[in-house]
């Protein structure tokens, strides 16, 4: 199965050196005999020639906001709508989560709750125990598109995971960020985020590690267009 990775951002040089580029993170995260990968740097206007070029699409995180007026963001929204019409499954992460919601009729805004950093615990439908995922965002989905359903949430993020039935699944936090990467990112970006959020994130990093459950859900969705991790 060929997964097209739509890369909407770049990792910082130090992160790239130690952990890889954004598409590398997802190839490593989803390492599976059933998957092959092709990456498209859509933020540099590198788009697939056709929405049917891959069997499924994965939209990465980005330093950009979904509501910015940029030509490549508008073109990405067109691709998302085309994938929906063609019933080709899509997965979105962070910016990918937000741009899917926006493209399909929802709303994205900068949250008055501020920055979400480091390990956060979420309640996911179908998973009994809390799901820990590393977060790095200010923007949030504030209104769902018609027909979408919230399937993951927390007190900080109301729409932390969204299901679009057989055509889409997205998560706000970053399952591709392990604790080592998020620790490095916090140190590199310390000056641009509130000190109290940095302190809270460091405390959680000592006691929380990312859950594999959401990764298994993503794999299941890509393979079966279902969130049932039993397949």
Residue frames relative to the residue before (quaternion, step in Angstrom):
aa qw qx qy qz dx dy dz
X 1.0000 0.0000 0.0000 0.0000 0.00 0.00 0.00
X 0.2670 -0.7915 0.5361 0.1219 3.56 -0.76 1.09
X 0.1514 -0.7867 0.5968 0.0457 3.55 -0.70 1.19
X 0.2206 -0.7628 0.5946 0.1262 3.56 -0.80 1.02
X 0.1949 -0.7814 0.5856 0.0925 3.57 -0.64 1.14
X 0.1810 -0.7801 0.5945 0.0724 3.55 -0.59 1.20
X 0.1529 -0.8363 0.5240 0.0507 3.56 -0.07 1.34
X 0.1234 -0.8357 0.5351 0.0014 3.53 -0.48 1.29
X 0.7808 0.2026 -0.1347 0.5755 3.60 1.26 0.14
X 0.3503 -0.6951 0.5818 0.2360 3.52 -1.40 -0.06
X 0.4243 -0.6526 0.5480 0.3064 3.55 -1.12 0.57
X 0.5895 -0.5530 0.4474 0.3828 3.55 -1.22 0.50
X 0.6556 -0.5484 0.3268 0.4033 3.64 -1.03 0.65
X 0.6729 0.4874 -0.3080 0.4634 3.60 0.93 -0.84
X 0.6349 0.5086 -0.3242 0.4828 3.58 1.06 -0.72
X 0.6316 0.5362 -0.3266 0.4548 3.56 0.98 -0.86
X 0.6671 0.5163 -0.3009 0.4449 3.57 0.90 -0.93
X 0.7700 0.3888 -0.1927 0.4677 3.57 0.91 -0.93
X 0.8252 0.2279 -0.0739 0.5115 3.56 1.08 -0.72
X 0.5709 -0.6002 0.3868 0.4052 3.61 1.17 -0.42
X 0.6005 -0.5355 0.4540 0.3829 3.52 -1.40 0.15
X 0.7237 -0.4642 0.2847 0.4239 3.60 -1.23 0.36
X 0.6736 0.4774 -0.3165 0.4670 3.58 0.90 -0.81
X 0.5941 0.5616 -0.3625 0.4476 3.62 1.09 -0.64
X 0.6321 0.5501 -0.3317 0.4334 3.58 0.99 -0.85
X 0.7056 0.4542 -0.2724 0.4707 3.58 0.94 -0.85
X 0.5937 0.5399 -0.3705 0.4678 3.59 1.04 -0.62
X 0.6678 0.4867 -0.2917 0.4817 3.57 0.98 -0.85
X 0.6587 0.5279 -0.3090 0.4382 3.58 0.93 -0.88
X 0.7931 0.3284 -0.1402 0.4934 3.55 0.91 -0.97
X 0.2116 0.8085 -0.5242 0.1637 3.57 1.24 0.34
X 0.2389 0.7500 -0.5560 0.2669 3.53 -0.50 1.25
X 0.5433 -0.6452 0.4239 0.3301 3.59 -0.95 0.82
X 0.6521 0.5410 -0.3214 0.4228 3.59 1.14 -0.53
X 0.7264 0.4501 -0.2300 0.4657 3.60 1.20 -0.40
X 0.0329 -0.6949 0.7137 0.0813 3.47 -1.33 0.62
X 0.2760 -0.7959 0.5278 0.1090 3.58 -1.17 0.51
X 0.0107 -0.7386 0.6725 0.0460 3.50 -1.30 0.57
X 0.2306 -0.8019 0.5426 0.0962 3.55 -0.83 1.03
X 0.1145 -0.7665 0.6308 0.0387 3.53 -1.14 0.83
X 0.2826 -0.7599 0.5628 0.1610 3.61 -0.66 1.09
X 0.1201 -0.8513 0.5063 0.0675 3.57 0.38 1.22
X 0.6002 0.5562 -0.3704 0.4395 3.61 1.12 -0.52
X 0.6923 0.3823 -0.2616 0.5532 3.58 1.31 -0.22
X 0.5634 -0.6490 0.3401 0.3816 3.56 1.30 0.54
X 0.4582 0.6264 -0.4882 0.3992 3.58 1.09 0.70
X 0.0527 0.8146 -0.5662 0.1138 3.56 -0.25 1.35
X 0.5646 -0.5648 0.4524 0.3970 3.59 -1.18 0.39
X 0.5595 -0.6127 0.4419 0.3408 3.54 -1.16 0.60
X 0.7943 0.0588 -0.0043 0.6046 3.55 1.17 -0.64
X 0.5581 -0.6077 0.4466 0.3462 3.57 -1.12 0.62
X 0.6693 0.4893 -0.2929 0.4762 3.59 1.23 -0.42
X 0.3933 0.7483 -0.4607 0.2704 3.60 1.27 0.14
X 0.7670 0.1876 -0.1168 0.6024 3.59 1.21 -0.52
X 0.5750 -0.6069 0.4320 0.3382 3.55 -1.27 0.39
X 0.7782 -0.0058 0.0139 0.6278 3.58 1.22 -0.48
X 0.2906 -0.7601 0.5619 0.1487 3.54 -1.26 0.48
X 0.1030 -0.7651 0.6335 0.0515 3.53 -1.15 0.76
X 0.1733 -0.7977 0.5750 0.0549 3.57 -0.72 1.14
X 0.3463 -0.7909 0.4784 0.1606 3.57 -0.62 1.18
X 0.6270 -0.4835 0.4480 0.4152 3.51 -1.41 -0.17
X 0.1166 -0.7878 0.6042 0.0262 3.53 -1.33 0.31
X 0.4892 -0.6204 0.5170 0.3293 3.55 -1.27 0.36
X 0.5818 0.5709 -0.3715 0.4444 3.59 1.28 -0.23
X 0.3961 -0.6687 0.5664 0.2742 3.54 -1.34 0.27
X 0.5907 -0.6102 0.3987 0.3460 3.56 -1.04 0.79
X 0.7144 0.4675 -0.2550 0.4538 3.59 1.06 -0.71
X 0.4370 0.6757 -0.4821 0.3464 3.63 1.21 0.20
X 0.4250 -0.7128 0.5095 0.2275 3.54 -1.05 0.85
X 0.2730 0.7526 -0.5385 0.2626 3.56 0.23 1.33
X 0.5684 -0.6370 0.3889 0.3462 3.62 -0.88 0.89
X 0.6793 0.4948 -0.3212 0.4366 3.61 0.88 -0.83
X 0.6104 0.5338 -0.3598 0.4615 3.61 1.12 -0.56
X 0.6412 0.5090 -0.3213 0.4759 3.59 0.99 -0.80
X 0.6563 0.4994 -0.3132 0.4709 3.59 0.99 -0.81
X 0.6269 0.5249 -0.3363 0.4673 3.59 1.05 -0.73
X 0.6236 0.5287 -0.3422 0.4632 3.60 1.00 -0.74
X 0.6278 0.5250 -0.3319 0.4691 3.59 1.01 -0.76
X 0.6485 0.5152 -0.3154 0.4632 3.58 0.99 -0.83
X 0.6311 0.5325 -0.3258 0.4604 3.58 1.00 -0.82
X 0.6696 0.4885 -0.2979 0.4735 3.57 0.91 -0.88
X 0.6392 0.5185 -0.3224 0.4676 3.58 1.05 -0.76
X 0.6389 0.5127 -0.3268 0.4713 3.60 1.03 -0.78
X 0.6202 0.5269 -0.3450 0.4677 3.59 1.00 -0.74
X 0.6776 0.4972 -0.2968 0.4534 3.59 0.85 -0.97
X 0.7156 0.4321 -0.2392 0.4940 3.58 1.06 -0.77
X 0.3924 -0.7446 0.4532 0.2938 3.60 1.33 -0.04
X 0.3770 0.6906 -0.5123 0.3442 3.56 1.01 0.89
X 0.4418 -0.7380 0.4314 0.2722 3.62 -0.56 1.09
X 0.1268 -0.7758 0.6171 0.0358 3.53 -1.16 0.83
X 0.1105 -0.7402 0.6582 0.0815 3.53 -1.24 0.68
X 0.0760 -0.7982 0.5966 0.0342 3.58 -0.94 0.87
X 0.1101 -0.7841 0.6094 0.0422 3.56 -1.07 0.80
X 0.8458 -0.0180 -0.0560 0.5302 3.58 -0.83 1.12
X 0.7890 0.1243 -0.0664 0.5981 3.66 -0.22 -1.12
X 0.6312 0.5426 -0.3315 0.4441 3.59 0.98 -0.79
X 0.6131 0.5383 -0.3137 0.4857 3.56 1.09 -0.80
X 0.7076 0.4710 -0.2592 0.4586 3.57 0.87 -0.97
X 0.6954 0.4744 -0.2969 0.4509 3.59 0.84 -0.92
X 0.5868 0.5457 -0.3775 0.4641 3.60 1.10 -0.54
X 0.6665 0.4992 -0.3072 0.4607 3.58 0.87 -0.95
X 0.6764 0.4991 -0.2965 0.4532 3.58 0.88 -0.94
X 0.6728 0.5151 -0.3016 0.4371 3.58 0.87 -0.96
X 0.7448 0.4105 -0.2104 0.4823 3.56 1.06 -0.78
X 0.7364 -0.4701 0.2122 0.4378 3.57 1.24 0.36
X 0.5521 0.6059 -0.3972 0.4127 3.59 1.25 0.13
X 0.4275 -0.6911 0.5238 0.2556 3.53 -1.31 -0.22
X 0.1310 -0.7691 0.6241 0.0437 3.56 -1.10 0.86
X 0.0403 0.7988 -0.5969 0.0630 3.57 -0.95 0.93
X 0.5323 -0.5503 0.5092 0.3932 3.53 -1.30 0.24
X 0.3789 -0.7721 0.4698 0.1989 3.56 -0.62 1.15
X 0.4545 -0.6715 0.5110 0.2853 3.55 -1.09 0.72
X 0.5497 0.5967 -0.3977 0.4285 3.59 1.31 0.03
X 0.4825 -0.7066 0.4087 0.3176 3.57 1.28 -0.09
X 0.7966 -0.3125 0.2431 0.4568 3.51 -1.29 -0.54
X 0.1597 -0.7148 0.6698 0.1222 3.50 -1.24 0.73
X 0.0255 0.8225 -0.5625 0.0799 3.58 -0.51 1.20
X 0.8475 0.2257 -0.1446 0.4581 3.53 -1.17 0.65
X 0.7884 -0.3374 0.2142 0.4677 3.58 -1.27 -0.21
X 0.0111 -0.7599 0.6497 -0.0179 3.54 -0.93 1.03
X 0.3307 -0.7292 0.5661 0.1961 3.56 -1.15 0.68
X 0.0920 -0.8016 0.5907 -0.0042 3.54 -0.93 1.01
X 0.3369 -0.6778 0.6070 0.2422 3.52 -1.29 0.45
X 0.0865 -0.8033 0.5892 0.0086 3.57 -0.64 1.18
X 0.5174 -0.6162 0.4938 0.3298 3.55 -1.01 0.79
X 0.8206 0.2522 -0.1909 0.4759 3.56 -0.97 0.87
X 0.6985 0.3628 -0.2645 0.5572 3.61 1.28 0.01
X 0.3915 -0.7819 0.4357 0.2132 3.57 -0.43 1.21
X 0.7565 0.3640 -0.2052 0.5031 3.58 0.88 -0.89
X 0.6299 -0.5314 0.3885 0.4122 3.62 -1.16 0.45
X 0.2981 -0.7419 0.5798 0.1564 3.55 -1.08 0.82
X 0.1878 -0.7901 0.5779 0.0813 3.57 -0.66 1.15
X 0.0807 0.7690 -0.6280 0.0882 3.57 -0.86 1.04
X 0.4613 -0.6689 0.5056 0.2902 3.58 -1.09 0.68
X 0.1929 -0.7933 0.5733 0.0691 3.54 -0.87 1.05
X 0.0954 0.7476 -0.6570 0.0191 3.51 -1.34 0.44
X 0.4840 0.6588 -0.4452 0.3655 3.59 0.06 1.25
X 0.2440 -0.7048 0.6387 0.1890 3.49 -1.46 0.31
X 0.6728 0.4837 -0.2903 0.4786 3.58 1.00 -0.82
X 0.0413 -0.7811 0.6225 0.0264 3.54 -1.23 0.58
X 0.5003 -0.5727 0.5414 0.3587 3.54 -1.30 0.37
X 0.1323 -0.8223 0.5516 0.0439 3.58 -0.70 1.07
X 0.7696 0.1344 -0.1151 0.6135 3.59 1.25 -0.32
X 0.3836 -0.7358 0.5156 0.2136 3.57 -0.91 0.96
X 0.5051 -0.5901 0.5172 0.3595 3.58 -1.19 0.45
X 0.6321 -0.5170 0.4111 0.4051 3.55 -1.23 0.42
X 0.8129 0.2590 -0.2103 0.4773 3.56 -0.93 0.94
X 0.5848 0.5630 -0.3832 0.4407 3.60 1.24 -0.20
X 0.1916 -0.7824 0.5863 0.0863 3.54 -1.23 0.53
X 0.3928 -0.6867 0.5583 0.2501 3.57 -0.99 0.86
X 0.0392 -0.8184 0.5732 -0.0152 3.58 -0.75 1.09
X 0.7536 0.1984 -0.1700 0.6032 3.57 1.31 0.20
X 0.1150 0.8104 -0.5633 0.1126 3.57 -0.89 0.88
X 0.0802 -0.7542 0.6465 0.0821 3.52 -1.39 0.23
X 0.6671 -0.4746 0.3635 0.4446 3.57 -1.25 0.06
X 0.6712 0.4847 -0.2900 0.4800 3.60 1.18 -0.53
X 0.8071 0.1516 -0.0291 0.5699 3.58 0.99 -0.86
X 0.3277 -0.7946 0.4831 0.1669 3.56 -0.26 1.32
X 0.7854 0.2142 -0.1012 0.5719 3.58 0.96 -0.89
X 0.0374 0.8578 -0.5087 0.0633 3.57 0.58 1.19
X 0.7726 0.0419 -0.0516 0.6314 3.58 1.23 -0.38
X 0.1108 -0.8063 0.5811 0.0048 3.54 -0.94 0.95
X 0.1990 -0.7564 0.6134 0.1098 3.53 -1.05 0.89
X 0.1475 -0.7624 0.6258 0.0735 3.53 -1.10 0.87
X 0.6334 -0.5194 0.3219 0.4748 3.54 1.07 0.71
X 0.8244 -0.2270 0.1715 0.4893 3.56 -0.94 -0.86
X 0.6902 0.5118 -0.2981 0.4158 3.61 1.18 -0.26
X 0.8519 0.0328 -0.0039 0.5227 3.62 1.09 -0.28
X 0.0012 -0.7487 0.6629 -0.0018 3.50 -1.30 0.61
X 0.0523 0.8197 -0.5674 0.0587 3.59 -0.84 0.90
X 0.1538 -0.7702 0.6143 0.0755 3.54 -1.23 0.60
X 0.4897 -0.6858 0.4641 0.2728 3.55 -1.05 0.85
X 0.7185 0.4261 -0.2539 0.4877 3.60 0.89 -0.88
X 0.5446 -0.6573 0.4538 0.2559 3.56 -1.37 0.15
X 0.1725 -0.8033 0.5606 0.1033 3.63 -0.07 1.17
X 0.6240 0.5466 -0.3363 0.4458 3.60 1.24 -0.36
X 0.6274 0.5149 -0.3367 0.4773 3.62 1.27 -0.15
X 0.1844 -0.7622 0.6091 0.1184 3.59 -0.61 1.09
X 0.7160 -0.4683 0.2913 0.4281 3.59 -1.26 0.19
X 0.6108 0.5523 -0.3553 0.4424 3.58 1.07 -0.65
X 0.6757 0.4830 -0.3006 0.4687 3.58 0.89 -0.91
X 0.6846 0.4806 -0.3121 0.4505 3.61 0.81 -0.91
X 0.6055 0.5428 -0.3539 0.4621 3.61 1.10 -0.62
X 0.6544 0.4997 -0.3034 0.4796 3.57 0.97 -0.87
X 0.6634 0.5126 -0.3096 0.4487 3.59 0.93 -0.88
X 0.6290 0.5312 -0.3346 0.4585 3.59 0.98 -0.80
X 0.6665 0.4976 -0.3093 0.4610 3.58 0.91 -0.86
X 0.6801 0.4955 -0.2900 0.4559 3.58 0.95 -0.86
X 0.7757 0.3269 -0.1592 0.5158 3.59 1.06 -0.73
X 0.2625 0.8230 -0.4773 0.1608 3.57 1.30 0.20
X 0.6799 0.5190 -0.3001 0.4222 3.60 0.92 -0.87
X 0.7282 0.4527 -0.2402 0.4551 3.60 1.14 -0.50
X 0.7093 0.3808 -0.2583 0.5340 3.60 1.26 0.05
X 0.6201 -0.5797 0.3639 0.3833 3.62 -1.06 0.62
X 0.5642 -0.6407 0.4110 0.3198 3.56 -0.96 0.93
X 0.6572 0.5187 -0.3327 0.4340 3.60 0.96 -0.76
X 0.6347 0.5106 -0.3329 0.4751 3.59 1.11 -0.62
X 0.6061 0.5386 -0.3455 0.4724 3.58 1.09 -0.68
X 0.6601 0.5084 -0.3040 0.4620 3.58 0.91 -0.91
X 0.6507 0.5097 -0.3134 0.4676 3.59 0.95 -0.87
X 0.6586 0.5142 -0.3091 0.4542 3.58 0.94 -0.88
X 0.6477 0.5137 -0.3266 0.4582 3.60 0.93 -0.83
X 0.6357 0.5246 -0.3292 0.4609 3.60 1.00 -0.77
X 0.6833 0.4748 -0.2939 0.4705 3.60 0.89 -0.89
X 0.6130 0.5665 -0.3538 0.4220 3.59 1.05 -0.68
X 0.6346 0.5344 -0.3303 0.4501 3.58 1.15 -0.53
X 0.7952 0.3225 -0.1321 0.4963 3.58 1.17 -0.55
X 0.7443 0.3588 -0.1958 0.5282 3.60 1.24 -0.24
X 0.0619 -0.7579 0.6475 0.0491 3.55 -1.17 0.70
X 0.6081 -0.5867 0.3778 0.3786 3.61 -1.03 0.66
X 0.4220 -0.6982 0.5285 0.2347 3.55 -1.05 0.85
X 0.4209 -0.7008 0.5064 0.2744 3.62 -1.01 0.69
X 0.4810 0.7192 -0.4261 0.2643 3.59 1.22 -0.38
X 0.6905 0.4702 -0.3033 0.4584 3.62 0.85 -0.89
X 0.5920 0.5513 -0.3671 0.4591 3.61 1.12 -0.57
X 0.6506 0.4997 -0.3120 0.4793 3.57 1.00 -0.83
X 0.6158 0.5316 -0.3487 0.4654 3.60 1.05 -0.67
X 0.6502 0.5133 -0.3190 0.4605 3.58 0.93 -0.89
X 0.6517 0.5074 -0.3157 0.4671 3.58 0.91 -0.89
X 0.6570 0.5145 -0.3093 0.4560 3.57 0.94 -0.90
X 0.6566 0.5057 -0.3252 0.4554 3.55 0.95 -0.84
X 0.6579 0.5110 -0.3222 0.4496 3.59 0.88 -0.86
X 0.7106 0.4561 -0.2622 0.4672 3.59 0.97 -0.82
X 0.8438 0.2126 -0.0295 0.4918 3.54 0.81 -1.11
X 0.3421 -0.7386 0.4906 0.3112 3.58 1.32 -0.20
X 0.5926 0.4908 -0.3626 0.5258 3.49 1.09 0.93
X 0.3932 -0.7146 0.5273 0.2378 3.58 -1.14 0.68
X 0.4520 0.6721 -0.4591 0.3650 3.59 1.25 0.06
X 0.2979 -0.8001 0.4900 0.1759 3.60 -0.31 1.21
X 0.5489 0.5631 -0.4087 0.4631 3.57 1.28 0.01
X 0.4773 -0.6935 0.4201 0.3387 3.60 1.33 -0.12
